[in-house]
């Protein structure tokens, strides 16, 4: 059994998230998704949706076997608990692959680090980012 981890904020699910998780699921037999706690999201604005709601939405996707909230203090705790064979990063996520590999090695976690493929819009007006969806809502509703 090849266990895969994907991770992210998953604030306002969209087709880009579905593509990322489908891509990750195809790299193994069991997909675990770690949802970042709002307090740990520092590289972009805080999530709109509550941690539990984001976890529940991800868990509802057919390609996801288990959805977990990340650890409040140490992002590697759930990785140690799940013991993956591969961690799949989103194609545009800000993570440094070499830095992650070094941190995994320092903790004696033996797994691959891979990147998901990008997804291009299927039509002109398709939005593939939570930020773009929020911008559209503000533009049309505020």
N, C-alpha and C positions, 0 to 999 in steps of 0.2 A: 504494500500500500504506500503510495507516494503522497505525502501530506504537503499541502501548499498553504502559504499565508499571503494574503493581500491586506493592505492597510490604507487608511485614509480618514478624512473627515466625513465625507459623504453627506454634506449638507445640501439638501434639496437634490434628490436623486435625478439623474438625467441619463440620456443614452450613452454618454461617455463613461459613466460609472458602470453601466451594464456591460459595455464592451470590455472594460478593464477586468471586471470580475469574471466574465466569460472566458477571456483570454487566460487569466490566471487559473481558472478551473480546468482548462484544457491541458495545463502543464502537470496535472496529477490526478489522483483519485479522490481526494478529499480536500475541500476548500474551507479554510478558516479565515474569517475576516476580522481584523482588529480595527475598531472604530475609535478614533482619537477622542479623548475627553476634551470638552470645550476649553477647560482651563489650560490644557497643554497645547492648544493651537496658537502658535505665536508668529507664524510666517505669513498670516493673512488675517482678515477680520474674524472675530469670534463667530462661531456657527449661529445661525438663526434658530435652528431646531435644537431641542433638548437632547442630551446624550442618549437617553433610553429610546427616544423616538427614532433617532438616526439608526441605532442598533436594530430596533424592531423592523424598520423599513428594509435594511440590508438583509436581515434574517429571512424576510418574506420572499426574497429572490430565489428561484429554483436552483440556480447554480451554486448557492451558498449552503454548505453543510452546517456550519456553526458561525455565529457572529458573537464577538466578545467586545466589551468595552476595554480600552487600554488601561494600563495601570496608572494611577494618579502620579506616582513619583519616578517610575523607572520603566521606560518603554520596552525594555528587554524581558521583563518578568513574564508577560504572556507568551513571548516567543519561547522562553525556556520551558514553560508549562506545556505548550502545544508540541514542541519538538519537531519542527518542520524539516522537510527535505529541501524545500526551496521557498524563498521569499520573493514575491513578484512585486516590483515597484511599478507604479503607473508611468506611462511613457513620459509624462511631463512633470512628475513629482520632483520636488526640490532636493531630495535626498542624494547624498554623495555615496555612490556605490562602494568605492574603496573604503570610505570611512565606516560604512555599515559592515563590510567584510572584516575590517580590523576589529571592530567592537565585538562581532560574533566570535572571532578567533580568540580574543582576550577572555571571553566567557566560556570557551570550549564548546561553542554551539557549532556543530558541523552541518552546514547547509549552503546551498547555492544561493546566489542573488541574481535575479533576472529582471528584465524590463518587459512590460507589456507593449504591444504594438499600438501605434496611434490609430484613432478612428477619425476619418474625414466625414464631414456632414453629408448626409444622403440627399439633401436638398438645400436650396439657398438660405432659407430662414431657420434652419435647425440650430438650436443652441446646445453646445456640448460642455458648458461650464456653469457651475452654480453662480459664479460672479456675473456672467453674462445674463443669466436668467434674472438675477436680482436687478441688474441694470435695466433690463426690459420692463420689469414690473414697475420700477420707479418711473421710468420714462412714460409708461402708458397709464399708470394709476395715480401718480402723485402730482 
